[in-house]
């Protein structure tokens, strides 16, 4: 799949998604497929608390990766760490 096809896929996902979170999940899955990754995590800044949190994520379903997702979802990192 070329760059234009990938861009079109992202635009389609954004246009069809009901929410930003829904779009993010699909985009992470697409990025993982294109990169042949088994896991994709999006780390999101929490501007109010000055922390970095694990946001939406995608995995291939491997139990070890699912556990990694679960642990990551509970982690936060302070600014400048």
C-alpha positions in Angstrom: 0.0 0.0 0.0 1.4 3.3 -1.0 1.4 6.6 0.9 -1.7 8.0 -0.9 -3.7 4.8 -0.2 -2.6 5.1 3.5 -3.6 8.7 3.6 -7.0 7.9 2.1 -7.5 5.2 4.6 -6.8 7.6 7.5 -9.2 10.2 6.0 -11.9 7.6 5.6 -11.5 6.5 9.2 -11.7 10.1 10.4 -14.8 10.8 8.3 -16.7 7.7 9.4 -15.8 7.5 13.1 -18.5 8.6 15.6 -15.9 9.9 18.0 -12.2 10.8 18.1 -11.5 7.8 20.3 -13.1 5.5 17.8 -11.0 7.0 15.0 -7.8 6.7 17.1 -8.4 3.0 17.7 -8.8 2.4 14.0 -5.8 4.5 13.1 -3.6 2.7 15.6 -4.7 -0.6 14.1 -4.0 0.6 10.6 -0.5 2.0 11.6 0.3 -1.3 13.3 -0.8 -3.3 10.2 1.3 -1.1 7.9 4.3 -1.3 10.2 3.8 -5.0 10.9 3.6 -4.1 14.6 2.0 -6.3 17.3 1.3 -3.3 19.5 0.5 0.4 19.2 0.2 2.8 22.1 -0.7 6.5 22.0 0.8 8.4 24.9 -1.2 11.6 25.7 -0.2 14.6 27.7 -2.5 15.5 30.6 -2.0 19.3 30.6 -4.0 19.8 33.8 -1.9 17.5 36.0 1.3 17.8 33.9 1.5 14.1 33.3 1.9 11.7 30.3 -0.8 9.0 30.2 -1.2 6.0 28.0 -4.3 6.7 25.9 -5.8 4.5 23.2 -4.0 1.4 22.2 -4.2 -1.6 19.9 -2.7 -5.1 20.1 -2.8 -8.2 18.1 -4.5 -9.9 21.0 -1.4 -11.8 22.2 -2.0 -12.3 26.0 1.4 -10.9 26.9 0.7 -7.8 24.9 -2.8 -7.4 26.4 -1.2 -7.5 29.8 1.3 -4.9 28.7 -1.5 -2.7 27.5 -3.3 -3.1 30.8 -0.2 -2.2 32.8 0.6 0.7 30.5 -2.9 2.1 30.9 -2.3 2.5 34.6 1.1 4.3 34.2 1.7 8.0 34.3 4.9 9.9 33.9 5.7 13.3 35.3 6.8 16.1 33.0 10.5 16.1 32.0 11.1 12.5 33.1 
